[in-house]
């Protein structure tokens, strides 16, 4: 906040403290509700009520104030057998498995009964089996070139840097014209599409002549409706026959629909913008795209698209992932995080989406972490952070859907309601039994 918004260190630390206090309300709420409504009965309290309340808390955290479900507990298990539950009911089913495992271990220790260990053992065995289930069908290999421009965030939106920025991306692109598809990251073209029509048209014609598809992040201003969008556009060889071409502002694009508060839109902006520089960041007046949008078509392949932290919202993403969706394209710019763990956490979140949906995920970023995962979430290739480079990687298409893609969180909602009702019923019976004695 102090680096990019001009906010003083004291104010930045104060805001972080307020954020920490806010985030602590959710686990505190779980503890309060657990002790208020489920005070007795260790087994039902820990194995039924506690996991259900934890999931409820996560869902509230993921929706309140536009939502920020960053690093739910389930994300910690991308490298374990428990990740096998993700294609079934999403990352929160992995969270559920972790919480139930923890509850069973507490019971085993406090009651000194080894039988409770049966629960985590069976959960891990179940996850192992599910990991080996082929939910989607791999197909042909596609050769990608993911371009990492490594443009300093402090220079990215300077008008004088537009040409140097594009030259960097073009230099790497020209060396990789033999790829099937070249992909640039979020806002790689640091200007409005309205001002870059000639550039985009030339790119389209050049890439079509090379039989190469192209995906890039750019901004678009809809003059008719006075709305700006953070966009991704597919041009070059769009269909395999080469019959389609770039059309300004019309087709084959994705408009970001889950915007970053303050960074991409400012709530109550009339009142907040005059208060501090943090409320006047570049490109902080975007409009939302539609919740459902067509997949981007490039060289005949269909891409479900997510810009930056849209990958956190799997229930929103699944609305745009279909049987014939072959890839997930997650363009991003994590330069804001600097050398912190933020880019790596973001990468892990994106990886979980590949596991959940059974679709390979391509991730071109400005400064890292640029990477590619297969439909099982296995890392195929990546680039070091803070380097100007191109990642060449061959990735197989997939078709089909996972149970989570079809049903979303509905099974978990049913589980939560049923568990709370059963746990409460057992509480009533337990308390009645104590009263009789």
BABATOR-342457 format. One record per residue (C-alpha): residue number from 1; residue in three letters; x, y, z. Coordinates in nm, 4 decimals. Example, Ala and Ser with C-alpha at 12.3 -4.5 7.8 and 13.67 -1.06 7.14 Angstrom:
2
[1, ALA, [1.2300, -0.4500, 0.7800]]
[2, SER, [1.3670, -0.1060, 0.7140]]
END
This chain:
437
[1, UNK, [0.0000, 0.0000, 0.0000]]
[2, UNK, [0.2778, 0.2420, 0.0835]]
[3, UNK, [0.4762, 0.1472, -0.2298]]
[4, UNK, [0.2092, 0.2004, -0.4960]]
[5, UNK, [-0.0565, 0.4226, -0.3365]]
[6, UNK, [0.1509, 0.6913, -0.1689]]
[7, UNK, [0.0047, 0.5993, 0.1703]]
[8, UNK, [0.2244, 0.6600, 0.4750]]
[9, UNK, [0.3714, 0.3588, 0.6551]]
[10, UNK, [0.1734, 0.4413, 0.9680]]
[11, UNK, [-0.1538, 0.4442, 0.7746]]
[12, UNK, [-0.0601, 0.1253, 0.5879]]
[13, UNK, [0.0210, -0.0612, 0.9106]]
[14, UNK, [-0.3027, 0.0644, 1.0641]]
[15, UNK, [-0.5061, -0.0653, 0.7708]]
[16, UNK, [-0.3323, -0.4035, 0.7919]]
[17, UNK, [-0.4161, -0.4188, 1.1636]]
[18, UNK, [-0.7806, -0.3399, 1.0879]]
[19, UNK, [-0.7844, -0.6091, 0.8182]]
[20, UNK, [-0.6382, -0.8667, 1.0595]]
[21, UNK, [-0.9003, -0.7758, 1.3193]]
[22, UNK, [-1.1741, -0.8144, 1.0590]]
[23, UNK, [-1.0456, -1.1526, 0.9409]]
[24, UNK, [-1.0297, -1.2796, 1.3004]]
[25, UNK, [-1.4056, -1.2323, 1.3317]]
[26, UNK, [-1.4757, -1.5416, 1.1214]]
[27, UNK, [-1.2955, -1.8084, 1.3303]]
[28, UNK, [-1.4186, -1.6236, 1.6409]]
[29, UNK, [-1.7733, -1.6640, 1.5122]]
[30, UNK, [-1.7152, -2.0387, 1.4682]]
[31, UNK, [-1.5959, -2.0671, 1.8287]]
[32, UNK, [-1.8888, -1.8674, 1.9605]]
[33, UNK, [-2.1561, -2.0620, 1.7706]]
[34, UNK, [-1.9957, -2.3939, 1.8604]]
[35, UNK, [-1.9971, -2.3168, 2.2334]]
[36, UNK, [-2.3359, -2.1452, 2.2267]]
[37, UNK, [-2.5362, -2.4121, 2.0459]]
[38, UNK, [-2.3242, -2.7277, 2.0817]]
[39, UNK, [-2.1777, -2.7202, 2.4345]]
[40, UNK, [-2.1839, -3.0958, 2.4967]]
[41, UNK, [-2.1232, -3.4228, 2.3143]]
[42, UNK, [-1.7616, -3.4253, 2.2021]]
[43, UNK, [-1.8061, -3.6503, 1.8965]]
[44, UNK, [-2.1087, -3.4765, 1.7424]]
[45, UNK, [-1.9696, -3.1364, 1.8413]]
[46, UNK, [-1.6313, -3.1905, 1.6751]]
[47, UNK, [-1.7188, -3.4178, 1.3826]]
[48, UNK, [-2.0541, -3.2703, 1.2792]]
[49, UNK, [-2.1037, -2.9170, 1.4103]]
[50, UNK, [-1.7462, -2.7872, 1.3948]]
[51, UNK, [-1.6738, -2.8782, 1.0276]]
[52, UNK, [-2.0150, -2.7468, 0.9193]]
[53, UNK, [-1.9670, -2.4162, 1.1018]]
[54, UNK, [-1.6170, -2.3821, 0.9577]]
[55, UNK, [-1.7484, -2.4182, 0.6026]]
[56, UNK, [-2.0234, -2.1658, 0.6732]]
[57, UNK, [-1.7624, -1.9219, 0.8021]]
[58, UNK, [-1.5490, -1.9692, 0.4904]]
[59, UNK, [-1.8447, -1.9102, 0.2621]]
[60, UNK, [-1.9334, -1.5895, 0.4449]]
[61, UNK, [-1.5704, -1.4764, 0.4271]]
[62, UNK, [-1.5690, -1.5578, 0.0557]]
[63, UNK, [-1.8760, -1.3422, -0.0146]]
[64, UNK, [-1.8711, -1.0504, 0.2303]]
[65, UNK, [-1.7502, -0.7149, 0.0951]]
[66, UNK, [-1.7308, -0.8634, -0.2585]]
[67, UNK, [-1.5410, -1.1655, -0.1205]]
[68, UNK, [-1.1781, -1.2588, -0.0716]]
[69, UNK, [-1.1469, -1.6391, -0.0252]]
[70, UNK, [-0.7663, -1.6266, -0.0297]]
[71, UNK, [-0.5913, -1.9456, 0.0854]]
[72, UNK, [-0.8741, -2.1425, 0.2418]]
[73, UNK, [-0.7406, -2.4420, 0.4342]]
[74, UNK, [-0.8096, -2.6716, 0.1393]]
[75, UNK, [-0.5415, -2.4977, -0.0666]]
[76, UNK, [-0.2773, -2.6350, 0.1696]]
[77, UNK, [-0.3427, -2.9852, 0.0341]]
[78, UNK, [-0.2694, -2.9465, -0.3379]]
[79, UNK, [0.0244, -3.1874, -0.3011]]
[80, UNK, [-0.1523, -3.4470, -0.0839]]
[81, UNK, [-0.4064, -3.7209, -0.1495]]
[82, UNK, [-0.6803, -3.5037, 0.0003]]
[83, UNK, [-0.6702, -3.2916, -0.3175]]
[84, UNK, [-0.8504, -3.5840, -0.4809]]
[85, UNK, [-1.1773, -3.4553, -0.3340]]
[86, UNK, [-1.1549, -3.1238, -0.5240]]
[87, UNK, [-1.3004, -3.2528, -0.8561]]
[88, UNK, [-1.5876, -3.4010, -0.6560]]
[89, UNK, [-1.7126, -3.1013, -0.4552]]
[90, UNK, [-1.4496, -2.8277, -0.4932]]
[91, UNK, [-1.1737, -2.6940, -0.2722]]
[92, UNK, [-1.4113, -2.6693, 0.0226]]
[93, UNK, [-1.4520, -3.0466, 0.0232]]
[94, UNK, [-1.0749, -3.0580, 0.0763]]
[95, UNK, [-1.1169, -2.8085, 0.3607]]
[96, UNK, [-1.3859, -3.0355, 0.5047]]
[97, UNK, [-1.1525, -3.3357, 0.4915]]
[98, UNK, [-0.8788, -3.1385, 0.6721]]
[99, UNK, [-1.1147, -3.0148, 0.9456]]
[100, UNK, [-1.2619, -3.3628, 0.9994]]
[101, UNK, [-0.9106, -3.5092, 1.0158]]
[102, UNK, [-0.8128, -3.2512, 1.2782]]
[103, UNK, [-1.1292, -3.3152, 1.4800]]
[104, UNK, [-1.0707, -3.6917, 1.4739]]
[105, UNK, [-0.7107, -3.6459, 1.5919]]
[106, UNK, [-0.8325, -3.4301, 1.8823]]
[107, UNK, [-1.0814, -3.7003, 1.9815]]
[108, UNK, [-0.8154, -3.9717, 1.9550]]
[109, UNK, [-0.5814, -3.7759, 2.1829]]
[110, UNK, [-0.8332, -3.6464, 2.4393]]
[111, UNK, [-1.0296, -3.9716, 2.4684]]
[112, UNK, [-0.7238, -4.1934, 2.4183]]
[113, UNK, [-0.9175, -4.4085, 2.1739]]
[114, UNK, [-0.7377, -4.5206, 1.8600]]
[115, UNK, [-1.0652, -4.5907, 1.6784]]
[116, UNK, [-1.0978, -4.2224, 1.5884]]
[117, UNK, [-0.7899, -4.2538, 1.3683]]
[118, UNK, [-1.0019, -4.4625, 1.1326]]
[119, UNK, [-1.1591, -4.1383, 1.0031]]
[120, UNK, [-0.8406, -3.9664, 0.8754]]
[121, UNK, [-0.7097, -4.2979, 0.7418]]
[122, UNK, [-1.0255, -4.3496, 0.5369]]
[123, UNK, [-1.0271, -3.9874, 0.4212]]
[124, UNK, [-0.6723, -4.0173, 0.2875]]
[125, UNK, [-0.7437, -4.3544, 0.1245]]
[126, UNK, [-1.0553, -4.2074, -0.0387]]
[127, UNK, [-0.8562, -3.9096, -0.1642]]
[128, UNK, [-0.5905, -4.1421, -0.3055]]
[129, UNK, [-0.8530, -4.3326, -0.5014]]
[130, UNK, [-1.0213, -4.0167, -0.6297]]
[131, UNK, [-0.6891, -3.8757, -0.7510]]
[132, UNK, [-0.6618, -4.1699, -0.9868]]
[133, UNK, [-1.0071, -4.1178, -1.1318]]
[134, UNK, [-0.9998, -3.9742, -1.4864]]
[135, UNK, [-1.2760, -3.7153, -1.4813]]
[136, UNK, [-1.1898, -3.5575, -1.8172]]
[137, UNK, [-1.0378, -3.6912, -2.1382]]
[138, UNK, [-0.7001, -3.5623, -2.2656]]
[139, UNK, [-0.6592, -3.5005, -2.6383]]
[140, UNK, [-0.4037, -3.3505, -2.8759]]
[141, UNK, [-0.0971, -3.1518, -2.7738]]
[142, UNK, [-0.0899, -2.7752, -2.8276]]
[143, UNK, [0.2345, -2.5755, -2.8289]]
[144, UNK, [0.2106, -2.2573, -2.6181]]
[145, UNK, [0.4423, -1.9606, -2.5731]]
[146, UNK, [0.3576, -1.7730, -2.2521]]
[147, UNK, [0.5268, -1.4326, -2.2543]]
[148, UNK, [0.6505, -1.2763, -1.9292]]
[149, UNK, [0.7406, -0.9119, -1.9961]]
[150, UNK, [0.8576, -0.8230, -1.6431]]
[151, UNK, [0.7446, -0.4607, -1.6661]]
[152, UNK, [0.7998, -0.2708, -1.3352]]
[153, UNK, [0.4664, -0.1802, -1.1796]]
[154, UNK, [0.5893, 0.1738, -1.1178]]
[155, UNK, [0.6329, 0.2227, -1.4950]]
[156, UNK, [0.3485, 0.0118, -1.6301]]
[157, UNK, [0.0909, 0.2880, -1.6742]]
[158, UNK, [0.3231, 0.5693, -1.7761]]
[159, UNK, [0.2230, 0.6909, -2.1268]]
[160, UNK, [0.5903, 0.7190, -2.2223]]
[161, UNK, [0.6344, 0.3465, -2.1486]]
[162, UNK, [0.3697, 0.2128, -2.3871]]
[163, UNK, [0.6078, 0.1767, -2.6814]]
[164, UNK, [0.9015, 0.0273, -2.4802]]
[165, UNK, [0.6600, -0.2170, -2.3162]]
[166, UNK, [0.5155, -0.3350, -2.6471]]
[167, UNK, [0.8637, -0.3696, -2.7962]]
[168, UNK, [0.9624, -0.6062, -2.5155]]
[169, UNK, [0.6582, -0.8246, -2.5738]]
[170, UNK, [0.6982, -0.8138, -2.9509]]
[171, UNK, [1.0647, -0.9135, -2.9292]]
[172, UNK, [0.9778, -1.2278, -2.7339]]
[173, UNK, [0.6764, -1.2983, -2.9542]]
[174, UNK, [0.8750, -1.2803, -3.2785]]
[175, UNK, [1.1094, -1.5474, -3.1438]]
[176, UNK, [0.8141, -1.7772, -3.0752]]
[177, UNK, [0.5981, -1.7360, -3.3856]]
[178, UNK, [0.6266, -2.1090, -3.4485]]
[179, UNK, [0.4112, -2.1812, -3.1421]]
[180, UNK, [0.0465, -2.2740, -3.1925]]
[181, UNK, [-0.0655, -2.0039, -2.9505]]
[182, UNK, [0.1146, -1.7050, -2.7985]]
[183, UNK, [-0.0322, -1.5608, -2.4767]]
[184, UNK, [0.0466, -1.2288, -2.3102]]
[185, UNK, [-0.0522, -1.1504, -1.9484]]
[186, UNK, [-0.3144, -0.9222, -1.7945]]
[187, UNK, [-0.3034, -0.5660, -1.9332]]
[188, UNK, [0.0089, -0.6515, -2.1334]]
[189, UNK, [-0.1070, -0.3852, -2.3784]]
[190, UNK, [-0.1013, -0.0916, -2.1324]]
[191, UNK, [-0.3562, 0.1251, -2.3113]]
[192, UNK, [-0.7191, 0.1312, -2.4158]]
[193, UNK, [-0.8046, -0.0891, -2.7119]]
[194, UNK, [-0.9720, 0.2206, -2.8568]]
[195, UNK, [-0.6263, 0.3746, -2.9025]]
[196, UNK, [-0.4614, 0.0520, -3.0223]]
[197, UNK, [-0.6851, -0.0529, -3.3135]]
[198, UNK, [-0.4077, -0.0273, -3.5703]]
[199, UNK, [-0.1697, -0.2237, -3.3492]]
[200, UNK, [-0.4263, -0.4978, -3.2846]]
[201, UNK, [-0.5215, -0.5197, -3.6530]]
[202, UNK, [-0.1565, -0.5522, -3.7555]]
[203, UNK, [-0.0974, -0.8190, -3.4899]]
[204, UNK, [-0.4037, -1.0073, -3.6104]]
[205, UNK, [-0.2899, -1.0070, -3.9738]]
[206, UNK, [0.0704, -1.0976, -3.8928]]
[207, UNK, [-0.0213, -1.3858, -3.6621]]
[208, UNK, [-0.2805, -1.5236, -3.9036]]
[209, UNK, [-0.0168, -1.5273, -4.1762]]
[210, UNK, [0.2015, -1.7351, -3.9413]]
[211, UNK, [-0.0850, -1.9711, -3.8526]]
[212, UNK, [-0.0544, -1.8631, -3.4882]]
[213, UNK, [-0.3249, -1.7821, -3.2352]]
[214, UNK, [-0.2855, -1.4958, -2.9896]]
[215, UNK, [-0.4351, -1.4053, -2.6513]]
[216, UNK, [-0.3622, -1.0817, -2.4668]]
[217, UNK, [-0.4832, -0.8663, -2.1828]]
[218, UNK, [-0.5942, -0.5145, -2.2775]]
[219, UNK, [-0.8385, -0.2467, -2.1603]]
[220, UNK, [-1.1506, -0.1548, -2.3538]]
[221, UNK, [-1.3723, 0.1537, -2.3292]]
[222, UNK, [-1.7322, 0.1168, -2.4443]]
[223, UNK, [-1.8073, 0.4705, -2.5618]]
[224, UNK, [-2.1759, 0.4051, -2.6184]]
[225, UNK, [-2.2368, 0.2983, -2.2573]]
[226, UNK, [-1.9495, 0.4954, -2.0993]]
[227, UNK, [-1.8008, 0.1819, -1.9408]]
[228, UNK, [-1.4423, 0.0554, -1.9224]]
[229, UNK, [-1.3436, -0.3102, -1.8970]]
[230, UNK, [-1.0391, -0.5111, -1.7986]]
[231, UNK, [-1.0391, -0.7456, -2.0961]]
[232, UNK, [-0.8760, -1.0433, -2.2640]]
[233, UNK, [-0.8963, -1.0671, -2.6427]]
[234, UNK, [-0.8264, -1.3591, -2.8759]]
[235, UNK, [-0.6971, -1.2698, -3.2253]]
[236, UNK, [-0.4628, -1.4079, -3.4917]]
[237, UNK, [-0.5735, -1.7504, -3.6097]]
[238, UNK, [-0.9105, -1.7729, -3.4349]]
[239, UNK, [-1.0683, -2.0705, -3.6111]]
[240, UNK, [-0.8542, -2.3361, -3.7753]]
[241, UNK, [-0.9832, -2.2394, -4.1196]]
[242, UNK, [-0.8685, -1.8791, -4.0738]]
[243, UNK, [-1.2082, -1.7375, -4.1683]]
[244, UNK, [-1.2531, -1.5201, -3.8579]]
[245, UNK, [-1.0518, -1.2067, -3.7897]]
[246, UNK, [-1.0134, -0.9394, -3.5245]]
[247, UNK, [-1.3114, -0.7084, -3.4835]]
[248, UNK, [-1.2660, -0.4104, -3.2581]]
[249, UNK, [-1.4879, -0.4191, -2.9498]]
[250, UNK, [-1.7094, -0.6977, -3.0793]]
[251, UNK, [-1.6164, -1.0632, -3.0572]]
[252, UNK, [-1.3944, -1.3265, -2.8974]]
[253, UNK, [-1.3213, -1.1543, -2.5699]]
[254, UNK, [-1.3650, -1.1810, -2.1945]]
[255, UNK, [-1.4515, -0.8884, -1.9690]]
[256, UNK, [-1.3425, -0.9322, -1.6089]]
[257, UNK, [-1.6522, -0.9789, -1.3979]]
[258, UNK, [-1.5133, -1.0008, -1.0423]]
[259, UNK, [-1.3263, -0.6778, -0.9831]]
[260, UNK, [-1.0728, -0.5983, -0.7111]]
[261, UNK, [-1.2124, -0.3427, -0.4621]]
[262, UNK, [-1.0107, -0.0183, -0.4634]]
[263, UNK, [-0.7749, -0.1585, -0.7301]]
[264, UNK, [-1.0337, -0.1863, -1.0122]]
[265, UNK, [-1.3387, -0.0121, -0.8742]]
[266, UNK, [-1.3967, 0.2168, -0.5772]]
[267, UNK, [-1.7220, 0.1774, -0.3831]]
[268, UNK, [-1.8726, 0.5122, -0.2807]]
[269, UNK, [-1.6101, 0.6712, -0.5032]]
[270, UNK, [-1.7632, 1.0186, -0.4811]]
[271, UNK, [-1.6712, 1.0238, -0.1131]]
[272, UNK, [-1.3593, 0.8068, -0.1055]]
[273, UNK, [-1.1548, 0.9295, -0.4023]]
[274, UNK, [-1.0806, 1.2726, -0.2476]]
[275, UNK, [-0.9556, 1.1142, 0.0761]]
[276, UNK, [-0.6261, 0.9466, -0.0217]]
[277, UNK, [-0.4126, 0.8411, -0.3223]]
[278, UNK, [-0.4978, 0.4745, -0.2612]]
[279, UNK, [-0.8498, 0.5499, -0.3891]]
[280, UNK, [-0.7115, 0.6907, -0.7149]]
[281, UNK, [-0.4938, 0.4105, -0.8489]]
[282, UNK, [-0.4541, 0.3822, -1.2288]]
[283, UNK, [-0.7329, 0.1846, -1.3963]]
[284, UNK, [-0.9582, 0.1847, -1.0868]]
[285, UNK, [-1.2869, 0.2663, -1.2642]]
[286, UNK, [-1.3689, -0.0586, -1.4432]]
[287, UNK, [-1.7171, -0.1995, -1.4979]]
[288, UNK, [-1.8068, -0.5638, -1.4448]]
[289, UNK, [-1.8459, -0.8059, -1.7316]]
[290, UNK, [-2.1359, -1.0513, -1.7452]]
[291, UNK, [-2.1288, -1.3550, -1.5164]]
[292, UNK, [-2.1655, -1.5844, -1.8192]]
[293, UNK, [-1.9586, -1.5188, -2.1299]]
[294, UNK, [-1.8608, -1.7315, -2.4279]]
[295, UNK, [-1.5282, -1.9131, -2.4225]]
[296, UNK, [-1.2535, -1.7405, -2.6191]]
[297, UNK, [-1.1721, -1.9268, -2.9417]]
[298, UNK, [-0.8095, -1.9318, -3.0582]]
[299, UNK, [-0.6814, -2.1614, -3.3349]]
[300, UNK, [-1.0012, -2.3604, -3.2925]]
[301, UNK, [-0.9438, -2.4271, -2.9200]]
[302, UNK, [-1.1842, -2.3066, -2.6510]]
[303, UNK, [-1.0541, -2.1206, -2.3460]]
[304, UNK, [-1.2387, -2.0430, -2.0245]]
[305, UNK, [-1.0777, -1.7198, -1.9107]]
[306, UNK, [-1.0004, -1.5735, -1.5692]]
[307, UNK, [-0.8220, -1.2446, -1.5106]]
[308, UNK, [-0.6009, -1.2216, -1.2027]]
[309, UNK, [-0.7863, -1.3055, -0.8817]]
[310, UNK, [-1.0991, -1.4304, -1.0587]]
[311, UNK, [-0.9361, -1.7708, -1.0069]]
[312, UNK, [-1.0309, -1.7457, -0.6385]]
[313, UNK, [-1.3997, -1.7697, -0.7213]]
[314, UNK, [-1.4471, -2.1238, -0.8438]]
[315, UNK, [-1.8277, -2.1167, -0.8221]]
[316, UNK, [-1.8238, -1.8217, -1.0625]]
[317, UNK, [-1.5654, -1.9780, -1.2934]]
[318, UNK, [-1.7579, -2.3023, -1.3298]]
[319, UNK, [-2.0442, -2.1169, -1.4997]]
[320, UNK, [-1.8136, -2.0673, -1.7982]]
[321, UNK, [-1.6537, -2.4130, -1.8096]]
[322, UNK, [-1.8283, -2.6646, -2.0325]]
[323, UNK, [-1.7774, -3.0131, -2.1744]]
[324, UNK, [-1.6041, -2.8696, -2.4805]]
[325, UNK, [-1.3887, -2.6178, -2.2899]]
[326, UNK, [-1.0335, -2.7364, -2.3563]]
[327, UNK, [-0.8169, -2.5006, -2.1480]]
[328, UNK, [-0.8327, -2.2470, -1.8670]]
[329, UNK, [-0.6411, -1.9267, -1.9431]]
[330, UNK, [-0.5531, -1.7247, -1.6327]]
[331, UNK, [-0.3787, -1.4017, -1.7294]]
[332, UNK, [-0.2441, -1.2109, -1.4315]]
[333, UNK, [-0.0197, -0.9334, -1.3041]]
[334, UNK, [0.1152, -1.0050, -0.9559]]
[335, UNK, [0.3787, -0.7322, -0.9601]]
[336, UNK, [0.1876, -0.5614, -0.6793]]
[337, UNK, [0.3035, -0.8362, -0.4428]]
[338, UNK, [0.6718, -0.7653, -0.5023]]
[339, UNK, [0.8987, -1.0324, -0.3529]]
[340, UNK, [0.6410, -1.1533, -0.1005]]
[341, UNK, [0.4784, -1.4972, -0.0966]]
[342, UNK, [0.1682, -1.3502, -0.2647]]
[343, UNK, [0.2494, -1.4636, -0.6223]]
[344, UNK, [0.3177, -1.8185, -0.5021]]
[345, UNK, [-0.0052, -1.8302, -0.3050]]
[346, UNK, [-0.1899, -1.7011, -0.6103]]
[347, UNK, [-0.0262, -1.9705, -0.8236]]
[348, UNK, [-0.1419, -2.2389, -0.5794]]
[349, UNK, [-0.4985, -2.1091, -0.5945]]
[350, UNK, [-0.4919, -2.1225, -0.9755]]
[351, UNK, [-0.3518, -2.4745, -0.9582]]
[352, UNK, [-0.6516, -2.5850, -0.7508]]
[353, UNK, [-0.8822, -2.4664, -1.0297]]
[354, UNK, [-0.7076, -2.7051, -1.2712]]
[355, UNK, [-0.7672, -2.9907, -1.0250]]
[356, UNK, [-1.1310, -2.8972, -0.9576]]
[357, UNK, [-1.2342, -2.8632, -1.3204]]
[358, UNK, [-1.0081, -3.1296, -1.4705]]
[359, UNK, [-0.8816, -2.8766, -1.7255]]
[360, UNK, [-0.5206, -2.7747, -1.8015]]
[361, UNK, [-0.4420, -2.4208, -1.6894]]
[362, UNK, [-0.2094, -2.1730, -1.8635]]
[363, UNK, [-0.0898, -1.8766, -1.6613]]
[364, UNK, [0.1006, -1.5949, -1.8364]]
[365, UNK, [0.1946, -1.3200, -1.5890]]
[366, UNK, [0.3825, -0.9922, -1.6023]]
[367, UNK, [0.6585, -1.0753, -1.3539]]
[368, UNK, [0.5753, -1.4258, -1.2317]]
[369, UNK, [0.4815, -1.6833, -1.1518]]
[370, UNK, [0.4237, -1.7804, -1.5181]]
[371, UNK, [0.3389, -2.1515, -1.5331]]
[372, UNK, [0.1345, -2.4305, -1.6917]]
[373, UNK, [-0.0507, -2.7179, -1.5212]]
[374, UNK, [-0.2145, -3.0271, -1.6662]]
[375, UNK, [-0.5697, -3.1396, -1.5884]]
[376, UNK, [-0.4528, -3.3042, -1.2640]]
[377, UNK, [-0.2851, -2.9887, -1.1390]]
[378, UNK, [0.0633, -3.1233, -1.2083]]
[379, UNK, [0.3200, -2.8562, -1.2929]]
[380, UNK, [0.4358, -2.8883, -1.6536]]
[381, UNK, [0.6709, -2.5898, -1.6678]]
[382, UNK, [0.7312, -2.2483, -1.5106]]
[383, UNK, [0.9530, -1.9410, -1.5357]]
[384, UNK, [1.1597, -1.7742, -1.2617]]
[385, UNK, [1.0131, -1.4525, -1.1249]]
[386, UNK, [1.1307, -1.1089, -1.2354]]
[387, UNK, [1.2787, -1.2207, -1.5671]]
[388, UNK, [1.1837, -1.1176, -1.9192]]
[389, UNK, [1.1305, -1.4548, -2.0846]]
[390, UNK, [0.8995, -1.6839, -2.2820]]
[391, UNK, [0.7750, -2.0170, -2.1492]]
[392, UNK, [0.7392, -2.2795, -2.4227]]
[393, UNK, [0.5258, -2.5693, -2.3112]]
[394, UNK, [0.3149, -2.8372, -2.4797]]
[395, UNK, [-0.0203, -2.9004, -2.3141]]
[396, UNK, [-0.2923, -3.1504, -2.4029]]
[397, UNK, [-0.6507, -3.0435, -2.4612]]
[398, UNK, [-0.9259, -3.1932, -2.2469]]
[399, UNK, [-1.2972, -3.2530, -2.2877]]
[400, UNK, [-1.5589, -3.3482, -2.0319]]
[401, UNK, [-1.6463, -3.2145, -1.6880]]
[402, UNK, [-1.5972, -3.3051, -1.3235]]
[403, UNK, [-1.8831, -3.3528, -1.0738]]
[404, UNK, [-1.7915, -3.0174, -0.9196]]
[405, UNK, [-1.8319, -2.8431, -1.2551]]
[406, UNK, [-2.1862, -2.9803, -1.2775]]
[407, UNK, [-2.3055, -2.9457, -0.9190]]
[408, UNK, [-2.0866, -2.6787, -0.7621]]
[409, UNK, [-2.1259, -2.6407, -0.3857]]
[410, UNK, [-2.4818, -2.7766, -0.3679]]
[411, UNK, [-2.3764, -3.1146, -0.2149]]
[412, UNK, [-2.1701, -2.9342, 0.0501]]
[413, UNK, [-2.4600, -2.7031, 0.1364]]
[414, UNK, [-2.6796, -3.0106, 0.1883]]
[415, UNK, [-2.4041, -3.1641, 0.4037]]
[416, UNK, [-2.3701, -2.8501, 0.6185]]
[417, UNK, [-2.7445, -2.8183, 0.6822]]
[418, UNK, [-2.7832, -3.1913, 0.7558]]
[419, UNK, [-2.4818, -3.1982, 0.9888]]
[420, UNK, [-2.5999, -2.8981, 1.1888]]
[421, UNK, [-2.9508, -3.0398, 1.2245]]
[422, UNK, [-2.8203, -3.3804, 1.3310]]
[423, UNK, [-2.5649, -3.2319, 1.5703]]
[424, UNK, [-2.8301, -3.0100, 1.7280]]
[425, UNK, [-3.0668, -3.3049, 1.7640]]
[426, UNK, [-2.7945, -3.5060, 1.9370]]
[427, UNK, [-2.7290, -3.2068, 2.1640]]
[428, UNK, [-3.0934, -3.1982, 2.2700]]
[429, UNK, [-3.0938, -3.5727, 2.3386]]
[430, UNK, [-2.7658, -3.5480, 2.5321]]
[431, UNK, [-2.8864, -3.2581, 2.7465]]
[432, UNK, [-3.2188, -3.4329, 2.8094]]
[433, UNK, [-3.0319, -3.7450, 2.9211]]
[434, UNK, [-2.8206, -3.5432, 3.1636]]
[435, UNK, [-3.1330, -3.3748, 3.3050]]
[436, UNK, [-3.3053, -3.7106, 3.3645]]
[437, UNK, [-3.0026, -3.8409, 3.5528]]
END
